[in-house]
Amino acid sequence: MGRDSTLGTLLVALVLCVVCSVLVSSAAVLLRPLQEANKKLDKRKNILAAAGLVSTNPADKKATPDEINARFQARVRRVLVDLASGDVVPDSEEHPYDQYDAREAADTQEGSVEIQTDGPTNGRDRREKLAFVYLVMKEKNDEKNDTKNNGEVTQYVLPIYGKGLWSTLYGFIAIDADGKTIRGITFYEHGETPGLGGEVDNQSWKNQWSDKEHPKLAFDDQGNVAIEVIKGSVDPNSDEVAHQIDGLSGATITSRGVSDFVQYWLGDDGFGPYLKNQTN
């Protein structure tokens, strides 16, 4: 068989394909634990960022992985919640926390329910029955050996997701222990257009959700979900200023999507029953 024959060329191509496939597959397998660790770290960072415990502002000093993990372990606890009743589901053999994945559950018949509204998801008609809530605990005062505040919750960090223009956005929204004051919002996964819908990552826009001087309220006085992302800019003299967020310039569909799915997850079909249980 000649080196330049057709059969020889095909044989070389086949060998190269096999070798490359083995290398790519091996790299994927070997790197999977590192990828999973990075995803877990990024999720923890965004939970802490929503609660104001770390900064995602590029101008600020970045927290190291060790700092993120230490703060998360010291301040955050998680509970699994039945969204229909708002009750906490204990960590057990039936519902082991370390094995539960809300995204996977939403794709199964037994782990999900039909969405009764237009829904928050990207073309789906079902959402998970159970979801994690992350409890931010009051910081211990080690100098005074103060243990009476152990177990006191200062914030609830809720996972949220829903349809934008091009993608499903996944993030977290933090609610104060009063059950209505918004403390922050972050998004850790989306495919929106940079400079337009991708401005959900813009620190200035996110700062509106965590404004301490003029806090944003998730609910009105009657307990109805009131927070919304409006088209254009918020009128500071409006009676609704506490319930409004500036829209993203040039990204009307993304803005409306964020408004819709934030309202959904704070409402009766989302974490509304749980928040009511905690504040009543």
Secondary structure as UniProt FT lines:
FT   TURN            3..4
FT   HELIX           6..50
FT   TURN            51..52
FT   TURN            58..59
FT   HELIX           65..75
FT   STRAND          76..82
FT   TURN            83..85
FT   STRAND          88..89
FT   HELIX           97..99
FT   HELIX           102..106
FT   TURN            110..111
FT   STRAND          112..114
FT   STRAND          126..128
FT   STRAND          130..137
FT   HELIX           142..144
FT   TURN            148..151
FT   STRAND          153..163
FT   STRAND          168..176
FT   TURN            177..178
FT   STRAND          181..189
FT   TURN            194..196
FT   HELIX           197..201
FT   HELIX           203..209
FT   TURN            221..222
FT   STRAND          228..229
FT   TURN            236..237
FT   TURN            239..240
FT   HELIX           241..243
FT   STRAND          244..245
FT   TURN            249..250
FT   HELIX           252..266
FT   TURN            268..271
FT   HELIX           272..279
//
